[in-house]
Amino acid sequence: MDEYFCSVYPVDTVSSEKPRDDDDQKQYFNVEIKCTHSLVLNARKFETHDKLKFHNFENISKEDMMQEKTILGFLSSIGVPNDAHNIMVAKILACASHMLSFTHKNQSVLSMHVDITITKANEELSSDDDTGDDDDDVMDEYSLEDDDEGGLGLEPASKSCIEELETFRVKEEQEEEEEEQEEEGGGGGSTACERKCAICYEDIDEGVKMPCLHNFHRNCIVDWLNVASSCPLCRFKMPTTNNQKW
């Protein structure tokens, strides 16, 4: 089965470059995509053949940037398979939304880097290593999961479920862990202070817990869930507007 990896993060620039439009109130995105196509030649020896290309999309208005069809155009033009589009579109939209609302809201030109890796198995290797019906069952399971999401799988989570996400403070959890360790007479440092948000990669002082127990800044995960209903780490499905059941 082909595997896909995608990470997205903002790029801070000190350039004095201005957008093409003279209106300083408008904001534009410059998007750099590093796409690596990796072909596995020998899985046992970890031998691969990698083909790396950089793609740049410049002067994209914020209105166009926040539309799914714009990002789908980027991905299709550089050869990203259709079945990888949904999670990549969600990650790019979440990053763009966070930049516009928080980290880069006062900048006229916003730069973003997208790192994509597409790993494919050698066809001969795949046929030699075929293990039979068990693999087919796993593939069917993944296919059914994708079909349930419908279309691109970008249906937002329901607002009521987003509002009910549990809030926590790292300092309070750290103190509770230290008290438990003292009562048990054990050592070991607390892990609470090491928590980072998997969306913006910054430390969490106060955040929210998803039902799957993954932690995020509230603003980050709310932006994400307003685009896609799955956890960005484990793809745990949150209820959607059309399906309020957990």
C-alpha positions as CSV (number, residue, x, y, z in Angstrom):
1,M,0.0,0.0,0.0
2,D,1.3,3.5,-0.9
3,E,2.1,5.7,2.1
4,Y,1.8,9.5,2.3
5,F,3.4,12.0,4.7
6,C,2.6,15.7,4.9
7,S,3.8,18.4,7.2
8,V,2.9,22.1,6.9
9,Y,4.3,25.1,8.7
10,P,4.6,28.9,8.3
11,V,7.9,30.4,7.2
12,D,9.0,33.7,8.8
13,T,10.5,36.1,6.3
14,V,12.2,39.4,6.7
15,S,11.6,40.4,3.0
16,S,10.2,43.8,2.2
17,E,8.4,42.3,-0.7
18,K,5.0,43.8,-1.4
19,P,2.0,42.1,-2.9
20,R,1.2,42.9,-6.5
21,D,-2.0,44.7,-5.5
22,D,-1.4,48.3,-4.2
23,D,-4.0,47.8,-1.5
24,D,-2.0,47.2,1.6
25,Q,-5.0,45.7,3.4
26,K,-4.9,42.6,1.2
27,Q,-2.9,39.6,2.2
28,Y,-1.3,37.1,-0.2
29,F,0.3,33.6,0.3
30,N,3.5,32.3,-1.1
31,V,3.5,28.5,-0.9
32,E,6.6,26.3,-1.3
33,I,5.9,22.6,-1.7
34,K,8.8,20.1,-1.4
35,C,7.5,16.8,-2.9
36,T,9.5,13.6,-2.6
37,H,8.5,10.5,-4.6
38,S,10.1,7.5,-3.0
39,L,10.1,4.1,-4.7
40,V,11.0,1.2,-2.4
41,L,13.4,-1.1,-4.2
42,N,14.2,-3.5,-1.5
43,A,12.2,-3.3,1.8
44,R,14.5,-5.7,3.6
45,K,17.6,-3.5,2.9
46,F,15.7,-0.2,3.1
47,E,16.8,0.6,-0.4
48,T,14.8,3.4,-2.1
49,H,15.0,5.6,-5.1
50,D,14.0,9.2,-4.3
51,K,13.0,11.9,-6.7
52,L,12.7,15.4,-5.1
53,K,11.2,18.5,-6.7
54,F,10.3,21.9,-5.3
55,H,7.2,23.7,-6.5
56,N,6.4,27.4,-5.8
57,F,2.9,29.0,-5.9
58,E,3.1,32.8,-5.4
59,N,0.8,35.7,-4.8
60,I,-2.2,33.6,-3.9
61,S,-4.9,35.8,-2.4
62,K,-6.2,34.8,1.1
63,E,-9.7,34.3,-0.4
64,D,-8.3,31.8,-2.9
65,M,-6.0,30.2,-0.4
66,M,-8.9,29.3,1.9
67,Q,-10.8,27.5,-0.9
68,E,-10.4,23.7,-1.2
69,K,-10.3,23.8,-5.0
70,T,-7.2,26.1,-4.9
71,I,-5.2,23.6,-2.8
72,L,-6.5,20.6,-4.8
73,G,-5.2,22.4,-7.9
74,F,-1.7,22.6,-6.3
75,L,-1.7,19.0,-5.3
76,S,-3.0,17.7,-8.7
77,S,-0.5,19.8,-10.7
78,I,2.4,18.2,-8.8
79,G,1.2,14.6,-9.1
80,V,-0.1,13.9,-5.6
81,P,-2.5,10.9,-5.8
82,N,-6.2,11.6,-5.2
83,D,-6.5,9.4,-2.2
84,A,-3.9,11.6,-0.4
85,H,-5.8,14.8,-1.0
86,N,-8.2,14.9,1.9
87,I,-5.7,15.0,4.8
88,M,-3.2,17.2,3.0
89,V,-5.9,19.8,2.1
90,A,-7.1,19.8,5.7
91,K,-3.5,20.4,7.0
92,I,-2.8,23.2,4.6
93,L,-6.2,24.9,5.3
94,A,-5.6,24.6,9.1
95,C,-2.2,26.2,8.8
96,A,-3.4,29.0,6.6
97,S,-6.3,29.8,8.9
98,H,-4.0,29.9,11.9
99,M,-1.6,32.2,10.2
100,L,-4.4,34.6,9.2
101,S,-6.0,34.6,12.6
102,F,-3.0,34.6,14.9
103,T,0.7,34.2,14.0
104,H,0.9,36.3,10.8
105,K,-2.4,38.3,10.8
106,N,-0.5,41.7,10.5
107,Q,1.6,40.6,7.5
108,S,0.7,41.3,3.9
109,V,2.7,38.4,2.4
110,L,2.4,35.1,4.3
111,S,4.9,32.3,3.4
112,M,4.2,28.6,4.0
113,H,6.2,25.5,3.5
114,V,4.6,22.1,2.7
115,D,6.7,18.9,2.9
116,I,5.1,15.9,1.1
117,T,6.5,12.4,0.8
118,I,4.9,9.8,-1.4
119,T,6.2,6.3,-0.8
120,K,5.4,3.6,-3.3
121,A,6.4,-0.1,-3.2
122,N,8.0,-1.7,-6.3
123,E,5.3,-3.6,-8.1
124,E,7.4,-6.8,-8.3
125,L,8.2,-6.5,-4.6
126,S,4.6,-6.1,-3.7
127,S,3.6,-9.2,-5.7
128,D,6.4,-11.3,-4.1
129,D,5.5,-10.2,-0.6
130,D,1.7,-10.7,-1.0
131,T,0.4,-12.4,2.1
132,G,-3.1,-13.1,0.9
133,D,-6.5,-12.4,2.2
134,D,-5.4,-10.7,5.5
135,D,-3.8,-7.8,3.6
136,D,-7.0,-7.5,1.4
137,D,-9.1,-7.3,4.6
138,V,-6.9,-4.4,5.9
139,M,-7.1,-2.6,2.6
140,D,-10.9,-3.0,2.6
141,E,-11.1,-1.6,6.1
142,Y,-9.1,1.5,5.1
143,S,-11.3,1.9,2.0
144,L,-14.5,1.8,4.0
145,E,-13.1,4.3,6.4
146,D,-12.4,6.8,3.6
147,D,-15.7,6.2,1.9
148,D,-17.6,7.0,5.2
149,E,-16.1,10.5,5.2
150,G,-17.6,11.1,1.7
151,G,-16.0,13.2,-1.1
152,L,-12.8,14.7,0.2
153,G,-13.5,13.8,3.8
154,L,-13.5,17.5,4.8
155,E,-16.8,17.6,6.6
156,P,-16.5,19.8,9.7
157,A,-17.1,18.5,13.2
158,S,-20.3,19.5,14.9
159,K,-20.1,22.8,16.8
160,S,-21.6,21.4,20.0
161,C,-18.9,18.7,20.2
162,I,-16.1,21.2,19.6
163,E,-17.5,23.4,22.4
164,E,-17.5,20.4,24.7
165,L,-13.8,19.6,24.4
166,E,-12.1,19.3,27.8
167,T,-9.8,22.2,28.7
168,F,-6.7,21.6,30.8
169,R,-3.7,23.5,32.1
170,V,-0.3,21.9,31.9
171,K,0.9,23.5,35.2
172,E,-2.1,22.0,37.1
173,E,-1.6,18.6,35.6
174,Q,2.1,18.7,36.3
175,E,1.4,19.4,40.0
176,E,-1.1,16.6,40.1
177,E,1.5,14.2,38.6
178,E,4.1,15.3,41.1
179,E,1.7,14.7,44.0
180,E,0.9,11.2,42.7
181,Q,4.6,10.5,42.4
182,E,5.3,11.6,45.9
183,E,2.5,9.5,47.3
184,E,3.8,6.5,45.4
185,G,7.4,7.3,46.5
186,G,8.6,7.0,42.9
187,G,10.8,9.2,40.8
188,G,10.6,10.1,37.2
189,G,9.9,13.5,35.8
190,S,6.5,14.8,34.7
191,T,5.7,14.7,31.0
192,A,3.0,17.4,31.1
193,C,5.5,20.2,30.7
194,E,6.8,18.6,27.5
195,R,3.5,18.7,25.7
196,K,3.5,20.4,22.3
197,C,0.7,21.2,20.0
198,A,1.0,18.9,16.9
199,I,-0.6,21.6,14.7
200,C,1.6,24.7,15.4
201,Y,4.5,22.7,17.1
202,E,4.6,25.2,20.0
203,D,4.4,24.4,23.8
204,I,1.0,24.1,25.4
205,D,0.4,26.0,28.6
206,E,-3.4,25.7,28.3
207,G,-5.1,23.5,25.8
208,V,-7.9,21.0,25.1
209,K,-8.0,17.2,25.0
210,M,-9.6,15.4,22.1
211,P,-11.6,12.3,23.0
212,C,-8.7,10.2,21.7
213,L,-6.6,12.0,24.5
214,H,-4.4,14.0,22.0
215,N,-3.7,17.6,23.1
216,F,-3.8,20.8,21.2
217,H,-4.1,24.5,21.6
218,R,-7.9,25.3,21.5
219,N,-7.5,27.8,18.6
220,C,-5.5,25.3,16.6
221,I,-7.8,22.4,16.9
222,V,-10.9,24.5,16.5
223,D,-9.6,25.8,13.2
224,W,-8.8,22.2,12.2
225,L,-12.2,20.8,13.2
226,N,-14.0,23.5,11.4
227,V,-12.4,22.0,8.2
228,A,-12.1,18.3,9.0
229,S,-13.8,16.1,11.6
230,S,-10.8,13.7,12.2
231,C,-8.0,14.1,14.7
232,P,-4.8,15.2,12.8
233,L,-2.7,12.6,14.6
234,C,-4.8,9.4,14.8
235,R,-7.8,10.2,12.5
236,F,-10.2,9.6,15.4
237,K,-13.6,10.7,14.0
238,M,-15.5,13.4,15.8
239,P,-19.3,13.6,15.2
240,T,-20.3,15.9,12.3
241,T,-23.4,18.1,11.8
242,N,-25.0,15.3,9.9
243,N,-24.1,12.6,12.5
244,Q,-24.2,13.8,16.1
245,K,-23.5,10.3,17.5
246,W,-20.1,9.4,19.0
